Amino acid sequence: MPEADKEGKQFYQDVPMKTDGFFLKGCNSFDWGMKNRLSRIFNPRSGRTVMLAVDHGYFQGPTTGLERIDLNIVPIAPYADTLMLTRGMLRSSLPPSYNRGIVLRASGGPSILHELSNEHLALDMEEALRLNAAALAVQVFIGGEYETQSVHNMTRLIDKGMRYGMPILAVTAVGKEMNRDARYFRLACRMCAELGATYVKTYYIPKGFDTVAASCPVPVVMAGGKKIPEKDALTMAYNAVQEGAAGVDMGRNIFQSEAPAAMIQAVGKVVHEDMPPKEAYQFYLELCQG
């Protein structure tokens, strides 16, 4: 039996133990495991995240720029704080050596050939834990034909997430006929937060986005949306974080860029360093030139 060390003598009685609050709004009361997972998604230094969304194939097949995850996405994945993808692509195409956070798509069902809001849960919590996910994402169709069903999907997943310390990302889906205005997004984001979502992903709008972020008591991450010119995408990301977003979840504006590796690094400068869009675009161009 090894010899026991002598009892310590320096207990720093005059130095109170520091107990900081957690760096993400609305998340201080969660358990240690939940906070640890969130720290694999959000950078603790900036309090923000650059999520790279590559889960589009779960309802629309091999999207432009995602024909080959192993060739298109794996090389640029290290520049993201976290990847958002499906379990199929995780297992088949992402190296297990990847050590950033993983957000797994947990809802699904219909393809683009049918009513998209008719989703169900498509991932078991045990499977998510086996895959070492940092969070699970569920689509919520506020105002959609299957609104109640999608909300129920979210709340069932939140219950399981709270049981196992798994953050749940509520993704606000907007149908073609819906008004994309601040009033709608305030409603959608607040509903998700009120019903227990850990954080919410929603679209940026030029007028009133600050009220969407302010009225949501949990972090809001900006969805990238359709492909737009690189300078415009950097401007949108900058405006979103300046108006209260805790980061961005971009897909097409990165992997459909002329230079995806340069673009994701420029987005990182905007999100984590508050680099103005003009400078970020110049940074992007310099990376493109090598």
Stockholm file with secondary structure:
# STOCKHOLM 1.0

chainA/1-290         MPEADKEGKQFYQDVPMKTDGFFLKGCNSFDWGMKNRLSRIFNPRSGRTVMLAVDHGYFQGPTTGLERIDLNIVPIAPYADTLMLTRGMLRSSLPPSYNRGIVLRASGGPSILHELSNEHLALDMEEALRLNAAALAVQVFIGGEYETQSVHNMTRLIDKGMRYGMPILAVTAVGKEMNRDARYFRLACRMCAELGATYVKTYYIPKGFDTVAASCPVPVVMAGGKKIPEKDALTMAYNAVQEGAAGVDMGRNIFQSEAPAAMIQAVGKVVHEDMPPKEAYQFYLELCQG
#=GR chainA/1-290 SS CCCCCCCCCCCCTTSCCCCCCCSSTTCTTSCHHHHHHHTTTSBTTTTBEEEEECCTHHHHCSCTTCSCHHHHTTTTGGGSSEEEECHHHHHHHSCTTCCSEEEEECEECCCTTSCTTCCEECCCHHHHHHTTCSEEEEEECTTSTTHHHHHHHHHHHHHHHHHHTCCEEEEECCCTTSCCSHHHHHHHHHHHHHTTCSEEEEECCTTTHHHHHHHCSSCEEEECCSCCCHHHHHHHHHHHHHTTCSEEEESHHHHTSSSHHHHHHHHHHHHHHCCCHHHHHHHHHHHHTC
#=GC SS_cons         CCCCCCCCCCCCTTSCCCCCCCSSTTCTTSCHHHHHHHTTTSBTTTTBEEEEECCTHHHHCSCTTCSCHHHHTTTTGGGSSEEEECHHHHHHHSCTTCCSEEEEECEECCCTTSCTTCCEECCCHHHHHHTTCSEEEEEECTTSTTHHHHHHHHHHHHHHHHHHTCCEEEEECCCTTSCCSHHHHHHHHHHHHHTTCSEEEEECCTTTHHHHHHHCSSCEEEECCSCCCHHHHHHHHHHHHHTTCSEEEESHHHHTSSSHHHHHHHHHHHHHHCCCHHHHHHHHHHHHTC
//
